[in-house]
Amino acid sequence: MASADLREELKCPICLEIFSDPVNLTCGHNYCRACIDRMLDTQVGTGAYTCPECRTTFPARPVLQRNIALCNIVTIFSSANPERSGDAVHCSYCLYSAVPAVQSCLHCEASLCSNHLRVHRRSEEHVLTKATQTPEKKKCPLHKEILKYHCTVDDSCICVTCCLAGEHHGHQVELLEEASEKKKETFRTFLRKLSSRRDEIEKKIQDLENRRPNKPRKEEDTILLPDLRGEEVLYKVSSLIQLFEIEKEKVSNKICHLEELSNSPDPLSVLREKDVDLNGFLVGEDQEREGGGQKLHDSDQISRLQDLVLDISTAANNILVSDDLRTMYWSAVYQNRPEMPKRFQYNQILSSQVFSSGRHYWEVETSETGDWRLGVAYSGLERTGDQSYFGDNDKSWCLRRLYKNQYSVIHDNMVTSYPHNFSSNRFRIFLDFDAGQLSFFELSNPIRHLHTVAATFTEPLHAAFGIGYWLCGEHCCLKILHQDSLF
């Protein structure tokens, strides 16, 4: 009875089967990763995402967190109750009922229950193994023989014929079990390093939490005291904490994956694993620690780059630019600037500075009225025609506000909308060029993450600004507050 009760608790609410790779939403409900991904896909373009159980609304697509504890419980339960598991292997010869298989025959490519196993031929060619749904994957696709060896030259699992007379003849080989144990030991070595790395990240997050100012400077204090140092430190520390949280999640996912491989009883699944880029992952982390870790750890050491300014040679003729090149206004008066290939036809302008590596952010204050677009764009973006608008092509990404106070993120004409109004007219754009991430934040109290775009940036990026697409007015403007390089 207890097992039956536990089984009910381990069912995905969507597919009603035992969880497979369980993940949870921030509301606390758990689903199979594939099930909730499909569900969220159906909600794209509706303006919001909702939890299928409690109907909690999320303005942006929720980040799915792997529920490691639940994953371990499912693994233990499935091992103890194979006939009740969603991955149960059934006897190939019991046609009228689902009878659990106890072993699989690699020669026959069939699975057998205890009754059929007794009458199964016991000749040498009938190799029995642990029950599996895909016994054919344990055989050589070329020679249809059992895979017994691992070729160290080509890093592939091979059969006897491959070894003696096939393309692997003369190569150094070893038994699958021996090769699997060697690879598992490599996994365990990296697991220790990754666990240490995760501990370091947690310590840095805690240290930054202790450094975080209690609250941002009040607006009236900002007016009286133009030095924004305290507010800048708050924003920088908050950004660093968010970055470390992202890094911690990546490391934790990597640890979970390696733990599963290290405990796998199947040598083939271990040796066929090609998705674990261990060296590249750890080399990147080591370089980050050596090259920029101290700057990450100490928010006071973040270096100021050259101020982000607007490139007036790209400014459309209905855009006014302040003398310090940090504020842009919509203008009904045509500016009649000289024709240049870089100049936009409509309402837009790029930054002089370009970003080709590293992590950077800049903050922008918007006017109370009007509509605007904030984001990044390649230099090769079209400068004329409707396809030149930021977000309406595959060369730019932006956060947009429409005149009716509607907000959305746009890229290549794909729109992710937000149903709520914002409480602040200050926004942060955060760019991690190397990781291919562009994030938008509302600088409310507390700071609110709006959306993160994942992309592969193939060219240097400019900061992109546009105003007055639909509702034009002399008071429609954007002002760059400040910009920093995190590392």
N, C-alpha and C positions, 0 to 999 in steps of 0.2 A: 504493500500500500504506500509506504514511504517513497519507494522508487517511482510509483505512478504519479504521486503528488509532485515530486521533483521534476518529472518529465513535463508536466503541465507548465511549471514555472520556467522551463527552458525552451518553450516554444516561441518562435518569432510571431508577433501579432499579425504580420502580413501574410506569410506563407504557411503559418501554422505547423511548421516543422521545427526540429531541433535547430537551435541557432547555428549558423555557419559564419565564422568570422564576425562575432557580435560587436556592434558599435553602439554608442549612445548619443543622444542629443542632449543639449544643455538642460532640457526640462527633466531629464533623468530616465526617459524611456529607451529601451534597447530593441535593436532590430538586426537582422542579417545585413551585412554591408551591401550586398547586391540588391536586396529587397528595398531598402530605404533609398538607395541611389536611384533605382527605377521610379520609386514614388516621387522623389524630388524632381526628377527629370520631367514628370508630367505637370509640375507646377511652375516650370520656367515660363516667364512672360505673364504670369498672373498678378504680379505686383507684390507677392509675399509667399513665404513657404510656411507650412504648418505641420505640426506633429500629428500623425494619423490617429493617435490615441487621445491625447488631451487637448488637441487643437491649438496648442501654443503657437503663436505667430512669430516668425523670424523675418526681419526686413531683407536680409541677405541669405543666400544659401548656407545652411548650417555646416560648420566644420564637424566631420564625423570623428569622434574619439574612440579608439579601439578599447573595449572593455576587457582588459587583460585578466582580471579576476574571473569574470564570467566565462571567458574563453577557456581558462584552466578547468573550471567546473564542468563545462561541456565535454572537454577532452576526457576527464576522469569518468564522467557518467557514460559516455559513449563506449569507453573501454570496458566498463563493467556491465553494460547492457547492449551488446552489439546488435541483438535482434531488434532493439527498439530505436536504434540510432538512425538518423536520416541517411547515413552513409553505409547502412548495413549491406553486407554481401549475401545474396540468396543463392540457393542451390540451382544450378542450371538445369537439372533434370526433374525437379519437382515442379511440374507445370501447372498444377491446380491450386497451389498454396505457396505462400512466401516462407519457405523453410530456410533458416539461417545456414550458411555454408561454414564449414569448419576449416577447409583447406581448398586451394585451387591447384589444378593440374596445368602446368605450363605447356606440356606437350599437346593436350587436348584443348587448351585455352578455355577451360570450363571450371566452375566452382562446384564443390560437392558438400552435401550434408553428411552427417555421420553414417546414415544408412547406405547411401550411394558410395561413400568412401570405402566401405568394407568390401564391396564387390568390384571396385575399380581395379583395373589391371596393375600389378605391382612390378612390372618390368622396369628396367633401368631407364628407358626413355620417358617413362611417365614420372616427371619430376614434380613432387608436391611441395607447395610453399604456403605461406600464410594467405588466408582468403583475401582476394583482391577483386575489385570490379573490373580491372583492366589487365588480366594476365598476359595479354598479347604485348604489352609494353615491356615485359621482362624478357622478350625474345628479340634477337637480331632482326631488323626489318629486311635485311638482304638475304641472310642464310636461314632464317626461321629457326635458329638454334638458341638455346638458353644463354643469356648474357652472364658470363662468369668472370670476366677480366676487365681491368681498367688500363687503357693505353695512356701512359704518362706523357707521350710525345704530343698526341692530338687531344688529350683530355676528353676521352670518350669511352663509353662502355661497349665492350666487344665480346664476340663469341669465340669459340675455339678455332673455327675456320678463318675468321678475320685475323686471328693471331698467327696461324700456321701458313695460310696460303692466300690470304686477302691483302688488302691495301695496308694493313698494319704489320705485315710480316717484317721481322727484324727490329721492331720497336720494343722499347722497354715496357713490360706490362707487370701488373700485380693483381692479386685477387681483389674482387670487389670489396669484401669485408675489410681487408687491410687498407685499401685506398680510402674507404669511407671513414675509418677510424682516424686516419691521418688528417683528413679534411675536417672532421669534427674537432680534433685537437686544435687546429688552426682557428676554427670558430670560437672555441673556448678562450683562446688567447686574446682574440679581438673582443670577446664579451667582457673580459676583465678590463680592457682598455676603455671600452665604451661605458662600462659602469662607472669607472673613475671619472670619465668625461662628464657623465650625467651629474655626478656628485659635485663636480666643479661648477657646472651651470647652476645647480640649485643654490650653492653658496653665493654665487654672483648675484642671482636674483634676490636672495635674502639681503645681501649687502646693499643692493640698489633700493630695495624696499625701505631699508633703514635710512638711506640717504634722501629718499623722496620727501620734498617739502609737504607740509600738511595740506596745503590748499593753494591754488593760484592767487595771484594778487588781484584784489577787487578792481573793478573798472575805474572807480573814482580814485583809487590809489594810483593807478596807472597814469591817469591824467595829471595828478600832482607830482608823481615821480616818474619821469620819462624813462629812467633806467629800467629795462625789463629783465635784468639779469636773473632775478628770482624766478620769474615766469619761464624764462628760457631754460633754466636748469630743470624745472618741473617737467617741461615738455621733453627735454633730452632724456631724463631719467625714465620717463614713461615709455619713450620709444625704445630705449635699451632693454627695458623689462619685456616689452612685447617681442623684441627680436630674440631674446634669450628663451622666452617661452616657446617660440616657433622652433628654435634649435633643439630645445629639450624634447619636444614632441617627436622630431625627426630621429633623435638618438634613441628615444624609448621605443619607437616603432622598429628601429634596426635591432635593438636588443631582443625584443619579442620574437622577431623573425629568426634570429640566430639561435635563440633558445629552442625554438621548435625544431630547427634542423639538427641541433646538437643532440636532441632526445629522440630523433626519428629512428625507428628500428629498421627502416628500409634503406639499404646502401645505395640503391639506384636513385631514390629521391634526393639523397644527399649529394651524390656525385653529379647529378644532372642539374643541380641548382646553379644557374648562371647569372642570377640577378643580384648577387651580393658583391658589390664593388667595394671590397673591404679596404684595399690599399688606397684607392682614390678618396674614399670617405675619410679615413683617418689622416691621410696626408693633408687633406684640406683643413681638417680640424687643427692639426699641429701647426700649420702655417698661420692659421687665424690666431692661435694662442701666441705664437712667436712674433708675428707681424703686427697684430692689432689688438691682442687680448687685453693689454694693459689699458689701452684707450677705451675699450669696451667696459672694463672694470671700473675705471675712474671717470665719471662723467665730467669732472672739471678739466680733463685733459683733451676733450674733444676740440679739434682744431677748426677754426673758422676758415672757410674757403673764400675766394674772391666773391663779393656780393653778387647775388643773382640779379641781373638787370635785363631789361627788355631790348630786343634788337629792332631798332626803329626802321631798319632797311626792310624788315618783313611786315611792318605795320600797314594795315589797310588804310585807305584814305578817309574812312569815317571813324578813325581811331585817333584820339589825342594822347600824347605821352608826356608825362611830367619831366622836368629838367633832370631829376635824379634817375630817370629811366626805371622807376619802380612802381609807378601808378599809370593805369590806362583808363581813359574815359571814352564813352560813345559820344560822337558829335554829329549833329545834323549838317554841319558845315563841311563841305568836301575840302580836304587838305591839299589836293593837287600836288602831291609829292612826285618826284621824278620816277618814271617807269623803271622798274628793276625786276629781274627774273624771280627774285626771292619774295617780292611783295604779294601779300594776299589780296584777293579781290574783295573779300567780305570780312569785316568785323573781327579779324584775328591778328595775333602776333606771337612770335616765338621768343625764347630767351637767347641772349648772346652765348651763354654758357652751354656746353654740351656735356652729356654724361655717357661715358663709354665703359665704366667699371665702377665697382664699389657700391656703397650704400649712402643715400643722400635723402634729405627731406627739405621741403620749403613750405612756408605757411602763407596763406593768402586771406586777406579780409575783403569781403564782398559788400556791395551796396545793399541797402534795404530793399530796393526795387530793381526791376529789370531781370533779364535772364542771362546766364553765363555758362561757360564751359572751362574746366580746369583739368589739365592732364599732361601727357607727354606725346611727342610726335617725332617721327624721323625727318631728316632734312629733305628727303626725296618726296615728301608729301606734295600733292598737287596744290597749286596756289590759286586756281580759278575754277569756277563751276561748283555745283552742289557737292561733288565728291571731295571738295577741299575742306569741308567742315570737319572739325575735330570729332572723331568717333564714328563718322559716316564712311570710313574706309579702313583698310587693313594696315595702315601706317600710323595710326594714332589711337589713343585710349583717353577717355575723359569722364569726369563727373559733371553732370549737367543739371542746372536748375531752369525749369521753364517758368514762364510768367505767372502761372497759377500756383506757384510754390510747390511744383512737383519735381522730384529728384530722381535721377537715374544714372547708371554707369553704362557707357556705350563703347563698343569697338566693332568695327566692320558691320555697322548697322544693326548689331545685336544689342538689345536693350534690356538691362536689369533695373526694374523700377522700385522705388521706395514709397510706401503709402503715407508715411508720417511726415510731419513738418519738423524742421530743425530748430533748435532753440538758440543757436549761435550763428553768426555770420562770419566765423573764422574757420578755416579748413586747413588740414595738413595733407600734403601729398608726399608719400614715402616711396622711394624707388630703391629696390635692391636689384641692380642691373645684372650681376652675375648669377643670382638665383632665379632671375626671371619673374620678379614679383613687383606689382604696383599696388599700393594700398592707399585708401582714402579714409580720413578721420575727420570727425566733427570735433572742434575744440570747445566742447561744452564742459560742464563740470558734473561728473567726471568726463574725461575724453572718451568719445564713442567711436569704435571701429565701424565703418560703414561697409566696406567691400575690399576684397583683395583679388586682383587679376593675376592669373598665372599665364606667362607668355615666354617665348624664347626671343630675346631681343637680338636682332642680327645687325643693327646699325646703331651708331651713337644717337642719343635722344636729346631733344630740347624740351624744356618746360614749355607748355602750350597754354595760351590764354585767349578766350573769346568772349565777347559781350554783345548784347542787343540783337539777338537773332530774331525775336518775335516782338517783344515790347521794348521799344527804343525810347530813350529819354536822356536829357543832359546829366542826370544824376546817376546814371548807370556806370559803375566803375569797379575796378579790381586793383588791389594794392598788395604788393609783395611785402610781407612783414620782415621775415629773415629766412636764411637758408644755411644749412650746415652739412658737413660731411661727417658721418658717424665713424667710419673707418674705411 
